[in-house]
Amino acid sequence: MARQVRSEATRRKILDAAIDVFGDVGYAAAAWGTIIERTGMTKGALYHHFDSKESLASAIIDEGSDTLLGAFRNVCGASSPALENMIPGTFTIANVVRLDKTARAAEQLTCALSGFNEAAASFCTGLVALMSAEAQRATVEGDLRSDLDPVELGESVVGSMFGTRLLSSLVRAEGRDEDLIGRTGRMWQLLLVGVVDEQQLAYFRQFLAREALRHAQPDASAVEAMVAEAT
């Protein structure tokens, strides 16, 4: 048991070091030597747990995506209207990404490794499936236009979320402070016009405004609670 505890502690130390290095320089520029130096371990100790940089990145994606998907599921109450799950669900994901470093690293690595990494593909597929299921239910409930394909809508929402996060990161790198929550709200302002049943549009615009305000600046303890519930 003690050996297992030490092994888990070592693995955690490696993951935390890799998250910091990937966050500092990006996946492509991150070197084994830098990660080893950050951990203070030997190369052999690192290879005992992870046999490649991609396997290390995959472990981070798995852990972070579990947190993000869990946070989204926790928002989606079966008794709540589905569209009233989708909107706060995206704000919740945005805040967890903003304040939880593992979730943020998972999202960044998913973008960096998209197209050839199984963990990244699984994360995206899982998120689209959750979003599409809510979209299907929202269509049945009459809140979304009946001519929309729920899977295509789920893909569009997830794609918009990733694009919003990427754009926020890019403009911040240029010295402009662009709030991710504000961008998520503007994303929904545009989406609502195209996807919501016309008779429900005024209500969901008001609902969006309330949710954007509610998620604007949660403290770190609130997000820690989200993460704890998700895990």
Helices and strands as residue ranges (DSSP letters): H 2-25, H 32-39, H 43-49, H 53-75, H 83-99, H 101-112, H 118-140, H 150-173, H 180-195, G 198-200, H 201-214, H 220-230
